[in-house]
Amino acid sequence: MNTSAVPEPRAPSTSAPIAERNDALKNFTEASGGLLLAVLFLLSGVGKLGAYKATAAYMASVGVPGALLPAVIATELLGSLAIILGWKTRAVAFLLAGFSVLTALIFHNNFADQTQMIMFLKNISIAGGFLLLVANGAGPLSVDRRFAR
């Protein structure tokens, strides 16, 4: 009797390619999510530069000093670029979440106007997206991750 059994040939493992695809999908969605959150602020900051006086007047009409407009523009432009690049992501996302909530409370608080209510909820939803970045970071395709090595 032959006690040395010949092992059965095994099928090649398919888990590695699946894991690689899952990692690639996660990397893509993390980077895309940050980009989609940030592009709104990037365009808004650029728009405020183009309509500086009108934006300052609008801010003043709701009781916010127009002198704060440079800080608002810097927050939107620099914050969005930091999120896109994945630089200091958790801190910047936390600040932009707060900025979004403050903007909602100050500029979109007329819930009798359905458009303003939707704008309020949009800002609150954006804050939620930024808080997810605070919790999870920017992901592997970021400056933060590159410097962490």
Summary of the structure (lengths in Angstrom):
residues: 149
radius of gyration: 23.3
end to end distance: 57.3
largest distance: 96.3
contacts: 400
relative contact order: 0.13
helix: 77%
strand: 0%
